[in-house]
Amino acid sequence: MEYIFEKIFVPHQHSFITRKMELKKNFARVHSHTNFELNFMISGSGKRIVGNNISSFEKGDLVLMAPNIPHCWEILKTENNAVAECIVIHFYENLISSDFFNKPELESIDQLLKQASAGIFFYGDVVEQIQPVLARLIELKGLRSYIDLLNIFDLLINATHREILSKTPFAGGKFEKNFSQIQKVYEYVFQNIQTGVRLSDAAELVNMAPGSFCRYFKKKTNTTFMNYVMNVRVGYAAKIIAETDIAITEAGYESGFNNTANFNYYFKKLMNKTPSEYRKELRS
């Protein structure tokens, strides 16, 4: 699967940009950028990757993400073969450290943005309330757009139906200068999660000895390399369990686990339920 690091330009005279975007069917590109992103799916369904979470999505899904989270929306189905569309808000890179939210009354927004370091999925009534505001923002400019944005944040802050997507938060500005190095590692893990991920190969990508690489990765991402790999494997396994009828043991092997006991242990540790319980819950 392709993985790139994007540079998204937000004009200096704006705090954010809002766009309606078309998504190509059966095109997957895991990417990341240094901007906060709020993504709302107008139409289309398929597979979503946010950090190490791999799950299904459908129209009406709303996700808030902090900078540098690897993510991807792969469109697998649209109604009547129509074009899939989404509305995306990108905030300028220094948003959280700027004067934009540096006001006591907006402290709760600052906290929400920090929680988005692992990706937040919102659902329920809040989505229906936010959808028309997002549609207006595509055309609005100036003070009116700023007011609508604050209305959106107010709704998100008070939303009771939400889910943290990635089991591992991703640091933002802490490693922007070094992100090209981390990017290589993310790409390697995503491309080899089924066939096998080797510490020595990942270290070689960034020209480091394995020990130095482990310390470097932990410092820049707040998790160990092997924990990150296990989290991605569990996320991939959860997707297989949710979307197919193959045996649980086979889902573990498909996700890169060498034995069933190891798979069951890490799945329950990260998902708080066994693979069988997870499938049964989804289909009850």
Backbone torsions as a table, in degrees:
resi	resn	phi	psi	omega
1	MET	NA	133.6	-177.8
2	GLU	-68.5	144.5	178.7
3	TYR	-140.4	125.4	-179.1
4	ILE	-135.2	161.5	173.6
5	PHE	-107.9	120.3	-175.1
6	GLU	-98.4	150.7	170.2
7	LYS	-111.7	112.9	-178.5
8	ILE	-103.0	123.5	-175.9
9	PHE	-90.4	120.6	171.9
10	VAL	-111.1	117.7	-177.4
11	PRO	-51.8	144.4	-175.5
12	HIS	-61.1	-27.8	-178.9
13	GLN	-81.8	2.9	-179.9
14	HIS	-125.1	149.0	174.6
15	SER	-87.8	-21.7	-177.7
16	PHE	-159.8	164.4	173.2
17	ILE	-129.7	143.7	179.0
18	THR	-121.7	128.2	-177.0
19	ARG	-137.7	148.0	167.6
20	LYS	-95.0	129.8	-174.2
21	MET	-126.9	145.4	173.4
22	GLU	-94.2	141.6	-179.9
23	LEU	-117.1	131.6	-178.8
24	LYS	-76.4	140.6	179.0
25	LYS	-73.0	141.0	177.9
26	ASN	57.8	32.7	175.6
27	PHE	-121.7	118.1	-176.4
28	ALA	-117.9	127.0	177.0
29	ARG	-143.3	102.1	176.2
30	VAL	-70.7	128.4	-177.0
31	HIS	-145.1	169.3	175.6
32	SER	-150.8	163.7	179.8
33	HIS	-157.5	171.1	-174.6
34	THR	-90.8	13.5	179.9
35	ASN	-103.6	147.8	164.6
36	PHE	-67.1	149.5	-179.2
37	GLU	-140.2	134.6	169.6
38	LEU	-114.9	121.3	-173.0
39	ASN	-121.3	124.4	177.8
40	PHE	-121.7	125.5	-179.6
41	MET	-86.7	114.4	177.0
42	ILE	-75.7	-43.4	-178.2
43	SER	-153.0	160.8	-180.0
44	GLY	98.5	156.5	177.2
45	SER	-146.2	162.4	-179.2
46	GLY	164.8	-139.0	-175.7
47	LYS	-111.6	136.1	180.0
48	ARG	-120.8	134.8	173.5
49	ILE	-117.3	124.7	172.9
50	VAL	-134.4	108.5	-174.0
51	GLY	63.3	-122.5	178.0
52	ASN	-102.3	12.2	176.2
53	ASN	-92.0	127.0	176.1
54	ILE	-123.0	117.2	-175.5
55	SER	-150.8	174.5	178.0
56	SER	-86.2	155.3	174.6
57	PHE	-137.9	164.0	176.7
58	GLU	-146.2	174.3	-179.4
59	LYS	-60.3	143.7	-177.4
60	GLY	95.5	-5.7	178.9
61	ASP	-72.4	140.2	-178.4
62	LEU	-130.8	123.1	-175.3
63	VAL	-132.9	133.8	174.4
64	LEU	-110.3	129.9	-177.5
65	MET	-131.8	141.5	174.3
66	ALA	-81.2	172.7	179.9
67	PRO	-61.1	151.2	169.3
68	ASN	70.4	14.1	174.3
69	ILE	-83.1	121.5	173.5
70	PRO	-62.0	130.0	-178.7
71	HIS	-150.5	160.4	-176.9
72	CYS	-164.1	136.9	171.2
73	TRP	-115.4	107.2	179.5
74	GLU	-97.4	113.8	-179.0
75	ILE	-78.7	120.7	178.7
76	LEU	-111.1	-21.0	-176.7
77	LYS	-151.6	140.0	172.7
78	THR	-134.3	155.8	179.9
79	GLU	-73.2	125.7	178.5
80	ASN	56.0	31.0	179.5
81	ASN	57.9	27.0	177.2
82	ALA	-74.5	167.7	178.7
83	VAL	-74.0	134.6	175.7
84	ALA	-78.1	139.6	-177.9
85	GLU	-135.0	153.9	174.3
86	CYS	-143.6	159.4	171.7
87	ILE	-109.9	128.1	-175.8
88	VAL	-126.2	132.0	170.7
89	ILE	-108.5	126.4	172.7
90	HIS	-114.2	131.0	179.1
91	PHE	-99.8	151.9	-179.0
92	TYR	-65.5	158.5	-163.6
93	GLU	-61.6	-36.4	-174.7
94	ASN	-97.5	27.5	-174.7
95	LEU	-53.0	-52.3	-169.8
96	ILE	-71.8	-20.0	179.7
97	SER	-105.2	7.3	-176.4
98	SER	-97.2	-176.6	177.8
99	ASP	-79.2	-4.2	-175.0
100	PHE	-56.7	-44.4	179.9
101	PHE	-118.6	18.8	-176.9
102	ASN	-84.8	60.5	-179.1
103	LYS	-141.3	139.3	-177.2
104	PRO	-54.9	-36.7	-177.2
105	GLU	-67.8	-18.8	-176.1
106	LEU	-107.7	17.1	-179.0
107	GLU	-61.4	-34.1	-179.3
108	SER	-66.3	-29.5	175.7
109	ILE	-68.4	-41.2	177.7
110	ASP	-58.0	-42.1	179.4
111	GLN	-66.3	-39.0	178.4
112	LEU	-62.3	-43.7	-179.1
113	LEU	-64.5	-35.1	177.2
114	LYS	-67.9	-37.7	177.9
115	GLN	-65.7	-23.3	-177.8
116	ALA	-73.6	2.5	179.6
117	SER	-64.4	-17.0	175.9
118	ALA	-112.1	3.4	-178.2
119	GLY	81.8	129.3	179.4
120	ILE	-121.3	125.2	176.6
121	PHE	-99.0	122.7	179.2
122	PHE	-106.3	143.3	178.8
123	TYR	-149.6	170.9	179.9
124	GLY	93.0	-155.3	-173.6
125	ASP	-60.5	-31.4	-176.7
126	VAL	-60.2	-32.3	180.0
127	VAL	-66.6	-42.7	178.8
128	GLU	-63.9	-33.0	179.6
129	GLN	-74.4	-35.3	-175.9
130	ILE	-81.9	-30.6	-173.8
131	GLN	-53.0	-50.1	-179.8
132	PRO	-66.3	-29.4	177.9
133	VAL	-68.1	-41.9	177.1
134	LEU	-61.6	-41.3	179.3
135	ALA	-62.0	-38.0	178.4
136	ARG	-67.8	-37.0	-175.7
137	LEU	-62.3	-24.2	179.4
138	ILE	-60.8	-33.6	-176.3
139	GLU	-102.1	-25.8	-175.0
140	LEU	-73.0	153.1	175.1
141	LYS	-141.9	167.1	175.2
142	GLY	68.7	-148.7	-174.1
143	LEU	-60.4	-38.4	-178.3
144	ARG	-62.1	-37.7	178.2
145	SER	-68.6	-37.8	178.5
146	TYR	-63.2	-42.6	179.5
147	ILE	-63.7	-43.0	178.9
148	ASP	-64.8	-37.2	178.0
149	LEU	-62.3	-42.8	178.0
150	LEU	-64.2	-34.1	175.5
151	ASN	-63.0	-40.4	178.0
152	ILE	-62.8	-45.9	179.7
153	PHE	-63.6	-36.8	178.3
154	ASP	-61.2	-42.6	178.4
155	LEU	-65.6	-41.1	-179.3
156	LEU	-66.2	-40.9	-178.9
157	ILE	-61.0	-38.3	-176.0
158	ASN	-94.0	4.0	-179.5
159	ALA	-70.1	128.8	179.5
160	THR	-90.6	-22.5	-178.8
161	HIS	-100.2	101.9	-179.9
162	ARG	-150.2	159.2	-179.4
163	GLU	-144.5	130.8	173.8
164	ILE	-76.7	127.7	-172.1
165	LEU	-87.2	-55.2	-174.1
166	SER	-87.9	136.6	178.7
167	LYS	-74.3	-15.3	179.2
168	THR	-122.4	115.5	175.0
169	PRO	-64.2	151.2	179.5
170	PHE	-112.8	129.1	-179.3
171	ALA	-67.3	150.0	179.5
172	GLY	-95.7	-108.0	-173.8
173	GLY	-64.3	-10.3	-177.3
174	LYS	-57.9	-30.1	-176.3
175	PHE	-136.2	32.5	179.5
176	GLU	-57.6	-40.6	-178.2
177	LYS	-66.1	-26.5	-176.8
178	ASN	-104.9	9.2	-170.3
179	PHE	-66.6	-27.0	178.8
180	SER	-61.2	-32.0	177.1
181	GLN	-69.2	-48.9	179.0
182	ILE	-62.9	-36.1	179.4
183	GLN	-57.2	-42.5	179.1
184	LYS	-60.8	-39.8	-178.4
185	VAL	-69.4	-45.5	177.1
186	TYR	-55.7	-46.7	-178.7
187	GLU	-60.4	-43.7	179.8
188	TYR	-61.2	-44.2	-178.3
189	VAL	-64.4	-46.8	-178.8
190	PHE	-62.3	-36.3	-176.6
191	GLN	-78.9	-21.2	-173.7
192	ASN	-120.9	12.4	-174.0
193	ILE	-62.7	-30.2	-179.8
194	GLN	-84.9	-39.1	-173.7
195	THR	-86.5	-22.6	178.5
196	GLY	135.0	128.6	179.0
197	VAL	-111.9	129.2	-178.3
198	ARG	-116.6	132.6	179.1
199	LEU	-58.1	-43.0	-177.8
200	SER	-62.2	-38.3	179.2
201	ASP	-68.2	-40.8	179.2
202	ALA	-64.8	-41.5	179.1
203	ALA	-64.6	-38.4	-179.7
204	GLU	-64.3	-31.5	179.8
205	LEU	-59.0	-33.4	-177.7
206	VAL	-110.3	17.3	174.5
207	ASN	58.1	46.8	179.0
208	MET	-128.9	154.9	169.7
209	ALA	-72.3	151.1	-177.1
210	PRO	-51.7	-43.2	-179.8
211	GLY	-63.6	-45.1	179.0
212	SER	-65.1	-39.0	179.5
213	PHE	-62.8	-43.2	-179.8
214	CYS	-59.6	-42.9	178.8
215	ARG	-66.7	-40.7	179.5
216	TYR	-63.0	-47.5	-178.3
217	PHE	-63.0	-42.5	179.8
218	LYS	-63.4	-41.7	-179.0
219	LYS	-65.3	-38.2	-173.9
220	LYS	-87.7	-20.7	-175.0
221	THR	-121.9	-5.8	-179.4
222	ASN	67.3	18.7	173.9
223	THR	-149.7	160.4	177.5
224	THR	-78.0	159.7	-179.8
225	PHE	-62.3	-44.1	-177.3
226	MET	-68.1	-35.3	175.0
227	ASN	-63.5	-40.4	178.7
228	TYR	-61.8	-45.1	179.9
229	VAL	-61.2	-44.9	179.7
230	MET	-62.7	-38.9	179.3
231	ASN	-64.2	-41.1	178.4
232	VAL	-66.0	-40.4	179.0
233	ARG	-62.4	-43.9	179.4
234	VAL	-64.2	-41.3	177.7
235	GLY	-61.5	-39.9	179.0
236	TYR	-68.4	-40.2	178.5
237	ALA	-63.8	-40.6	179.6
238	ALA	-61.5	-38.3	177.7
239	LYS	-63.1	-45.7	-179.5
240	ILE	-62.5	-44.4	-179.3
241	ILE	-63.0	-38.7	-177.1
242	ALA	-73.8	-33.0	-168.7
243	GLU	-107.0	-6.8	-178.8
244	THR	-132.1	174.3	177.7
245	ASP	-110.4	13.7	-178.9
246	ILE	-67.4	158.0	-177.4
247	ALA	-61.0	149.7	-179.8
248	ILE	-58.1	-43.3	-179.7
249	THR	-61.3	-39.0	179.6
250	GLU	-67.1	-35.9	177.2
251	ALA	-61.5	-37.4	177.5
252	GLY	-64.1	-45.9	179.5
253	TYR	-65.9	-38.1	178.7
254	GLU	-62.5	-26.5	-177.3
255	SER	-93.1	1.8	175.0
256	GLY	100.1	4.3	177.2
257	PHE	-82.3	142.0	-175.4
258	ASN	-84.3	-25.0	179.6
259	ASN	-148.5	159.0	-173.7
260	THR	-67.0	-38.9	-178.8
261	ALA	-62.1	-43.0	179.0
262	ASN	-63.7	-42.3	179.1
263	PHE	-62.2	-49.2	-179.3
264	ASN	-60.9	-38.7	-178.8
265	TYR	-62.8	-51.9	-176.6
266	TYR	-70.7	-34.6	179.1
267	PHE	-63.2	-48.1	-179.5
268	LYS	-67.0	-34.9	-179.9
269	LYS	-63.1	-39.6	-175.3
270	LEU	-92.0	-32.1	-175.0
271	MET	-103.2	-5.8	179.6
272	ASN	64.0	21.9	175.2
273	LYS	-161.1	156.5	178.4
274	THR	-73.3	162.5	176.7
275	PRO	-56.1	-39.9	179.3
276	SER	-65.6	-43.2	178.2
277	GLU	-63.2	-37.3	179.8
278	TYR	-63.6	-45.8	179.0
279	ARG	-65.6	-42.3	-178.5
280	LYS	-63.9	-40.3	178.8
281	GLU	-63.7	-40.2	-179.6
282	LEU	-66.5	-29.9	-173.7
283	ARG	-106.5	8.3	179.6
284	SER	-82.7	NA	NA
